Amino acid sequence: MGSNPEAAALPTPATRPGREALAAILARPDRAVVALDFDGTLADIVPDPEQARAHPGAVEALAALAPKVASIAVITGRPAGVAVRHGGFAGVSGLDHLVVLGHYGAERWDAVSGTVHAPAPHPGIAAVRAELPGVLDRSGSWHGTWIEEKGRAIAVHTRRAADPQAAFEALGGPLGDLAARHGLIVEPGRLVLELRPPGTDKGVALARYLRETDAGSVLYAGDDLGDLAAYAAVEKLRADGPDGIPGLLVCSGSAEVPELAGRADLLLGGPGDVVAFLAALAQHL
């Protein structure tokens, strides 16, 4: 598929695997899967996660790109329905090739059907929900912290605390003990600790979806520690020789999570730059 000579220039990945993956996406977009985190990648990070919305222009860029690739998958720790609502993805012309894999793949929303499919929640979530306020109170970390109900997971945010990083570090042990007692794990992020069932992460969700779609290439963009599992899945796929597929790793912002930036093929400044990149990619296909 030829590129548009008037399209905005695409940034060049810093690594050879990244450049090879971008070339593969441009050569055969019909076999490319574009996978994206939501918060911090398609939406700006805000103090109250309930106020997060897709960055201006994101839906328009996705609608321009989706018909030209095999699929677009939004992979998030949020419930799928919440990501759809905050993203404004429902009922948008051109987004038939969009899926939202919520709760790290435990839930799935398809644009074609407009419905969410999900198994029953882990029983440990209800127990943690009941005990969490007491744990925060005993640890002295109640003031300034905020509990986000995710249905199949529970997150504790420290961004509003007087010393967000100190509160984040102080809660690691108590929340780890609480999660372990009920068969859950703790997933750290950008000033957030999420308690969720084991065996589900963005890497598992991404690898499963790529097998399902028989992808020939993949682009994954994320911004947080939870995206490292997806990075690892892409790195494994592109190291598998003849059985692997090219993969482009994009980091949305790098100030808070240097672990992600250090493994990325392409560094972008944040959701605004990610949206601009997706729009330019659509123009080139």
C-alpha positions as a Markdown table, in Angstrom:
| # | Residue | x | y | z |
|---|---|---|---|---|
| 1 | Met | 0.0 | 0.0 | 0.0 |
| 2 | Gly | 1.6 | 3.3 | -1.1 |
| 3 | Ser | 2.1 | 6.1 | 1.4 |
| 4 | Asn | 0.6 | 9.6 | 1.1 |
| 5 | Pro | 3.3 | 12.0 | 0.0 |
| 6 | Glu | 1.6 | 14.8 | 1.9 |
| 7 | Ala | 1.4 | 12.8 | 5.2 |
| 8 | Ala | 3.2 | 14.0 | 8.3 |
| 9 | Ala | 6.6 | 12.5 | 8.7 |
| 10 | Leu | 6.9 | 9.4 | 10.8 |
| 11 | Pro | 9.5 | 9.4 | 13.6 |
| 12 | Thr | 12.3 | 6.9 | 13.1 |
| 13 | Pro | 12.7 | 4.2 | 15.7 |
| 14 | Ala | 16.1 | 4.2 | 17.4 |
| 15 | Thr | 16.7 | 0.5 | 17.1 |
| 16 | Arg | 17.0 | -1.9 | 14.2 |
| 17 | Pro | 14.2 | -4.2 | 15.4 |
| 18 | Gly | 12.0 | -1.2 | 15.7 |
| 19 | Arg | 12.8 | 0.1 | 12.2 |
| 20 | Glu | 12.2 | -3.4 | 10.8 |
| 21 | Ala | 8.9 | -3.6 | 12.5 |
| 22 | Leu | 7.7 | -0.2 | 11.3 |
| 23 | Ala | 8.7 | -1.2 | 7.8 |
| 24 | Ala | 6.7 | -4.5 | 8.1 |
| 25 | Ile | 3.6 | -2.5 | 9.3 |
| 26 | Leu | 3.9 | -0.1 | 6.4 |
| 27 | Ala | 4.4 | -3.0 | 3.9 |
| 28 | Arg | 1.5 | -5.2 | 5.1 |
| 29 | Pro | -0.9 | -3.1 | 7.3 |
| 30 | Asp | -3.6 | -5.7 | 6.7 |
| 31 | Arg | -1.6 | -8.1 | 9.0 |
| 32 | Ala | -0.6 | -5.5 | 11.6 |
| 33 | Val | -2.1 | -5.3 | 15.1 |
| 34 | Val | -1.8 | -1.9 | 16.8 |
| 35 | Ala | -2.0 | -2.5 | 20.6 |
| 36 | Leu | -2.3 | 0.5 | 23.0 |
| 37 | Asp | -2.5 | 1.1 | 26.8 |
| 38 | Phe | -5.2 | 3.6 | 27.8 |
| 39 | Asp | -4.1 | 5.7 | 30.8 |
| 40 | Gly | -0.9 | 7.6 | 30.0 |
| 41 | Thr | -0.9 | 6.5 | 26.4 |
| 42 | Leu | -4.3 | 7.4 | 24.9 |
| 43 | Ala | -5.4 | 9.5 | 27.9 |
| 44 | Asp | -3.4 | 11.9 | 30.0 |
| 45 | Ile | -2.7 | 10.9 | 33.6 |
| 46 | Val | -4.9 | 12.9 | 36.0 |
| 47 | Pro | -5.2 | 12.9 | 39.8 |
| 48 | Asp | -8.7 | 11.3 | 39.7 |
| 49 | Pro | -8.8 | 8.3 | 37.3 |
| 50 | Glu | -12.6 | 8.8 | 36.9 |
| 51 | Gln | -11.8 | 12.0 | 35.1 |
| 52 | Ala | -9.5 | 10.5 | 32.6 |
| 53 | Arg | -10.6 | 10.9 | 29.0 |
| 54 | Ala | -9.1 | 10.0 | 25.6 |
| 55 | His | -6.7 | 12.8 | 24.5 |
| 56 | Pro | -8.3 | 15.2 | 21.9 |
| 57 | Gly | -8.0 | 13.7 | 18.5 |
| 58 | Ala | -7.4 | 10.2 | 19.7 |
| 59 | Val | -10.7 | 8.7 | 18.5 |
| 60 | Glu | -10.4 | 10.5 | 15.2 |
| 61 | Ala | -6.8 | 9.0 | 14.8 |
| 62 | Leu | -8.0 | 5.5 | 15.7 |
| 63 | Ala | -10.9 | 5.7 | 13.3 |
| 64 | Ala | -8.6 | 6.7 | 10.5 |
| 65 | Leu | -6.1 | 3.9 | 11.3 |
| 66 | Ala | -8.4 | 1.0 | 12.2 |
| 67 | Pro | -9.8 | 0.3 | 8.7 |
| 68 | Lys | -6.2 | 0.1 | 7.4 |
| 69 | Val | -4.8 | -2.5 | 9.8 |
| 70 | Ala | -5.9 | -6.0 | 11.0 |
| 71 | Ser | -7.0 | -4.7 | 14.3 |
| 72 | Ile | -6.5 | -2.1 | 17.1 |
| 73 | Ala | -6.5 | -3.5 | 20.6 |
| 74 | Val | -6.7 | -1.3 | 23.7 |
| 75 | Ile | -5.2 | -3.3 | 26.6 |
| 76 | Thr | -5.9 | -1.9 | 30.0 |
| 77 | Gly | -6.2 | -2.7 | 33.7 |
| 78 | Arg | -9.5 | -0.8 | 33.8 |
| 79 | Pro | -12.8 | -2.6 | 33.3 |
| 80 | Ala | -13.5 | -2.9 | 29.6 |
| 81 | Gly | -16.7 | -0.9 | 29.8 |
| 82 | Val | -15.0 | 1.9 | 31.7 |
| 83 | Ala | -12.3 | 2.2 | 29.1 |
| 84 | Val | -14.9 | 2.3 | 26.3 |
| 85 | Arg | -16.8 | 5.0 | 28.1 |
| 86 | His | -13.8 | 7.1 | 28.9 |
| 87 | Gly | -12.3 | 6.6 | 25.5 |
| 88 | Gly | -15.5 | 7.5 | 23.7 |
| 89 | Phe | -15.1 | 4.4 | 21.5 |
| 90 | Ala | -18.7 | 3.2 | 21.2 |
| 91 | Gly | -20.7 | 3.8 | 18.0 |
| 92 | Val | -17.8 | 5.5 | 16.2 |
| 93 | Ser | -17.7 | 5.1 | 12.4 |
| 94 | Gly | -14.5 | 3.4 | 11.3 |
| 95 | Leu | -13.8 | 1.6 | 14.6 |
| 96 | Asp | -15.2 | -1.8 | 13.6 |
| 97 | His | -11.7 | -3.3 | 14.0 |
| 98 | Leu | -11.3 | -2.1 | 17.6 |
| 99 | Val | -11.4 | -4.3 | 20.7 |
| 100 | Val | -10.8 | -3.4 | 24.3 |
| 101 | Leu | -9.2 | -6.0 | 26.5 |
| 102 | Gly | -10.1 | -4.9 | 30.0 |
| 103 | His | -8.7 | -6.2 | 33.3 |
| 104 | Tyr | -5.6 | -7.3 | 31.5 |
| 105 | Gly | -7.6 | -9.4 | 29.1 |
| 106 | Ala | -10.1 | -10.9 | 31.5 |
| 107 | Glu | -12.8 | -8.8 | 29.9 |
| 108 | Arg | -13.3 | -8.1 | 26.2 |
| 109 | Trp | -15.4 | -5.5 | 24.4 |
| 110 | Asp | -15.8 | -5.7 | 20.6 |
| 111 | Ala | -16.8 | -2.6 | 18.6 |
| 112 | Val | -18.8 | -4.8 | 16.2 |
| 113 | Ser | -21.1 | -6.3 | 18.9 |
| 114 | Gly | -20.8 | -3.5 | 21.4 |
| 115 | Thr | -20.9 | -6.0 | 24.3 |
| 116 | Val | -18.5 | -7.0 | 27.1 |
| 117 | His | -17.7 | -10.7 | 27.7 |
| 118 | Ala | -16.2 | -11.6 | 31.1 |
| 119 | Pro | -15.9 | -14.5 | 33.5 |
| 120 | Ala | -16.9 | -14.3 | 37.2 |
| 121 | Pro | -14.6 | -12.2 | 39.4 |
| 122 | His | -12.0 | -13.7 | 41.7 |
| 123 | Pro | -13.4 | -14.3 | 45.2 |
| 124 | Gly | -10.4 | -12.7 | 46.8 |
| 125 | Ile | -11.5 | -9.3 | 45.5 |
| 126 | Ala | -14.5 | -9.1 | 47.8 |
| 127 | Ala | -12.4 | -10.0 | 50.8 |
| 128 | Val | -9.7 | -7.4 | 50.0 |
| 129 | Arg | -12.4 | -4.8 | 49.5 |
| 130 | Ala | -13.7 | -5.4 | 53.0 |
| 131 | Glu | -10.3 | -5.3 | 54.7 |
| 132 | Leu | -8.6 | -2.6 | 52.7 |
| 133 | Pro | -9.9 | 0.5 | 54.7 |
| 134 | Gly | -8.5 | -1.1 | 57.9 |
| 135 | Val | -5.2 | -1.8 | 56.4 |
| 136 | Leu | -4.8 | 1.8 | 55.2 |
| 137 | Asp | -5.8 | 3.1 | 58.6 |
| 138 | Arg | -3.4 | 0.9 | 60.5 |
| 139 | Ser | -0.5 | 1.8 | 58.2 |
| 140 | Gly | -1.1 | 5.5 | 58.7 |
| 141 | Ser | -1.6 | 6.0 | 54.9 |
| 142 | Trp | -5.3 | 6.8 | 54.8 |
| 143 | His | -5.0 | 10.5 | 54.4 |
| 144 | Gly | -4.5 | 11.5 | 50.8 |
| 145 | Thr | -4.8 | 8.0 | 49.3 |
| 146 | Trp | -7.7 | 7.1 | 47.1 |
| 147 | Ile | -9.3 | 3.6 | 46.4 |
| 148 | Glu | -10.4 | 2.9 | 42.9 |
| 149 | Glu | -12.9 | 0.1 | 42.5 |
| 150 | Lys | -12.3 | -1.8 | 39.3 |
| 151 | Gly | -14.7 | -4.7 | 39.8 |
| 152 | Arg | -12.1 | -7.4 | 39.2 |
| 153 | Ala | -9.3 | -5.5 | 40.9 |
| 154 | Ile | -8.8 | -2.7 | 43.4 |
| 155 | Ala | -6.3 | 0.0 | 43.1 |
| 156 | Val | -4.9 | 2.4 | 45.8 |
| 157 | His | -3.6 | 5.7 | 44.4 |
| 158 | Thr | -1.2 | 7.9 | 46.3 |
| 159 | Arg | -0.9 | 10.8 | 43.9 |
| 160 | Arg | -3.0 | 13.0 | 46.2 |
| 161 | Ala | -1.0 | 12.3 | 49.3 |
| 162 | Ala | 1.3 | 15.0 | 50.9 |
| 163 | Asp | 4.3 | 12.9 | 49.9 |
| 164 | Pro | 3.0 | 10.6 | 47.1 |
| 165 | Gln | 6.2 | 8.6 | 46.7 |
| 166 | Ala | 6.6 | 8.0 | 50.4 |
| 167 | Ala | 3.0 | 6.8 | 50.7 |
| 168 | Phe | 3.5 | 4.6 | 47.7 |
| 169 | Glu | 6.6 | 3.0 | 49.3 |
| 170 | Ala | 5.0 | 2.6 | 52.7 |
| 171 | Leu | 2.0 | 0.7 | 51.3 |
| 172 | Gly | 4.0 | -1.8 | 49.3 |
| 173 | Gly | 4.4 | -4.2 | 52.3 |
| 174 | Pro | 1.0 | -4.0 | 53.9 |
| 175 | Leu | -0.9 | -4.3 | 50.5 |
| 176 | Gly | 1.4 | -7.2 | 49.5 |
| 177 | Asp | 0.5 | -9.1 | 52.7 |
| 178 | Leu | -3.2 | -8.4 | 52.2 |
| 179 | Ala | -3.1 | -9.5 | 48.6 |
| 180 | Ala | -1.2 | -12.7 | 49.4 |
| 181 | Arg | -3.7 | -13.7 | 52.1 |
| 182 | His | -6.5 | -13.8 | 49.5 |
| 183 | Gly | -4.7 | -15.3 | 46.5 |
| 184 | Leu | -4.0 | -12.0 | 44.7 |
| 185 | Ile | -0.9 | -10.1 | 43.6 |
| 186 | Val | 0.1 | -6.4 | 43.8 |
| 187 | Glu | 0.9 | -4.7 | 40.5 |
| 188 | Pro | 2.8 | -1.4 | 41.0 |
| 189 | Gly | 2.4 | 1.5 | 38.7 |
| 190 | Arg | 2.8 | 5.3 | 38.6 |
| 191 | Leu | 1.9 | 6.1 | 42.2 |
| 192 | Val | -0.7 | 3.4 | 42.2 |
| 193 | Leu | -0.7 | -0.2 | 43.7 |
| 194 | Glu | -3.3 | -2.5 | 42.1 |
| 195 | Leu | -4.5 | -5.7 | 43.8 |
| 196 | Arg | -5.6 | -8.2 | 41.2 |
| 197 | Pro | -5.7 | -12.0 | 40.5 |
| 198 | Pro | -2.5 | -13.7 | 39.3 |
| 199 | Gly | -2.0 | -15.1 | 35.9 |
| 200 | Thr | -3.3 | -12.1 | 34.0 |
| 201 | Asp | -1.2 | -9.3 | 32.6 |
| 202 | Lys | -0.9 | -7.3 | 29.5 |
| 203 | Gly | 1.7 | -9.7 | 28.0 |
| 204 | Val | -0.6 | -12.7 | 28.4 |
| 205 | Ala | -3.5 | -10.7 | 26.9 |
| 206 | Leu | -1.4 | -9.4 | 24.0 |
| 207 | Ala | 0.2 | -12.7 | 23.1 |
| 208 | Arg | -3.2 | -14.5 | 23.1 |
| 209 | Tyr | -4.7 | -11.8 | 20.9 |
| 210 | Leu | -1.9 | -11.9 | 18.4 |
| 211 | Arg | -2.3 | -15.7 | 18.1 |
| 212 | Glu | -6.0 | -15.3 | 17.6 |
| 213 | Thr | -5.6 | -12.7 | 14.9 |
| 214 | Asp | -2.7 | -14.4 | 13.2 |
| 215 | Ala | -0.8 | -11.1 | 13.2 |
| 216 | Gly | 2.1 | -10.5 | 10.9 |
| 217 | Ser | 3.5 | -7.5 | 12.9 |
| 218 | Val | 2.6 | -5.6 | 16.0 |
| 219 | Leu | 3.0 | -2.2 | 17.5 |
| 220 | Tyr | 2.6 | -1.8 | 21.3 |
| 221 | Ala | 2.5 | 1.5 | 23.0 |
| 222 | Gly | 2.5 | 2.0 | 26.8 |
| 223 | Asp | 3.7 | 4.2 | 29.6 |
| 224 | Asp | 3.8 | 2.3 | 32.9 |
| 225 | Leu | 5.3 | -0.7 | 34.7 |
| 226 | Gly | 2.3 | -2.8 | 33.9 |
| 227 | Asp | 3.3 | -2.4 | 30.2 |
| 228 | Leu | 6.6 | -4.2 | 30.8 |
| 229 | Ala | 4.8 | -7.6 | 30.4 |
| 230 | Ala | 3.6 | -6.6 | 27.0 |
| 231 | Tyr | 7.0 | -5.4 | 26.1 |
| 232 | Ala | 8.4 | -8.8 | 27.1 |
| 233 | Ala | 5.8 | -10.5 | 25.0 |
| 234 | Val | 6.8 | -8.5 | 21.9 |
| 235 | Glu | 10.5 | -9.0 | 22.6 |
| 236 | Lys | 9.9 | -12.8 | 22.8 |
| 237 | Leu | 7.9 | -12.8 | 19.5 |
| 238 | Arg | 10.5 | -10.9 | 17.6 |
| 239 | Ala | 13.3 | -13.2 | 19.0 |
| 240 | Asp | 11.6 | -16.4 | 17.8 |
| 241 | Gly | 13.3 | -16.4 | 14.4 |
| 242 | Pro | 11.1 | -17.7 | 11.5 |
| 243 | Asp | 8.2 | -18.3 | 13.8 |
| 244 | Gly | 8.3 | -14.8 | 15.3 |
| 245 | Ile | 6.9 | -11.5 | 14.1 |
| 246 | Pro | 8.3 | -8.0 | 13.9 |
| 247 | Gly | 7.3 | -5.7 | 16.8 |
| 248 | Leu | 7.6 | -2.0 | 17.5 |
| 249 | Leu | 7.8 | -0.9 | 21.2 |
| 250 | Val | 6.6 | 2.7 | 21.8 |
| 251 | Cys | 7.0 | 4.5 | 25.1 |
| 252 | Ser | 4.6 | 7.3 | 25.9 |
| 253 | Gly | 6.6 | 9.7 | 28.0 |
| 254 | Ser | 9.7 | 8.6 | 29.9 |
| 255 | Ala | 10.2 | 10.8 | 32.9 |
| 256 | Glu | 8.4 | 8.6 | 35.5 |
| 257 | Val | 9.2 | 5.1 | 34.2 |
| 258 | Pro | 12.7 | 4.8 | 32.9 |
| 259 | Glu | 12.5 | 1.0 | 32.9 |
| 260 | Leu | 10.0 | 1.2 | 30.0 |
| 261 | Ala | 11.9 | 4.0 | 28.1 |
| 262 | Gly | 15.1 | 2.0 | 28.3 |
| 263 | Arg | 13.5 | -0.9 | 26.4 |
| 264 | Ala | 11.5 | 1.1 | 23.9 |
| 265 | Asp | 12.3 | 1.4 | 20.2 |
| 266 | Leu | 10.5 | 4.8 | 19.9 |
| 267 | Leu | 10.1 | 7.4 | 22.6 |
| 268 | Leu | 7.2 | 9.8 | 22.4 |
| 269 | Gly | 6.4 | 12.7 | 24.7 |
| 270 | Gly | 3.0 | 11.6 | 25.9 |
| 271 | Pro | -0.6 | 11.0 | 24.8 |
| 272 | Gly | -0.5 | 14.0 | 22.5 |
| 273 | Asp | 2.5 | 12.7 | 20.6 |
| 274 | Val | 1.0 | 9.2 | 20.5 |
| 275 | Val | -2.1 | 10.5 | 18.9 |
| 276 | Ala | -0.1 | 12.5 | 16.4 |
| 277 | Phe | 2.0 | 9.4 | 15.6 |
| 278 | Leu | -1.1 | 7.2 | 15.1 |
| 279 | Ala | -2.7 | 9.9 | 12.8 |
| 280 | Ala | 0.5 | 10.1 | 10.8 |
| 281 | Leu | 0.7 | 6.3 | 10.5 |
| 282 | Ala | -2.8 | 6.2 | 9.2 |
| 283 | Gln | -1.9 | 8.8 | 6.5 |
| 284 | His | 1.1 | 6.7 | 5.4 |
| 285 | Leu | -0.9 | 3.5 | 4.9 |
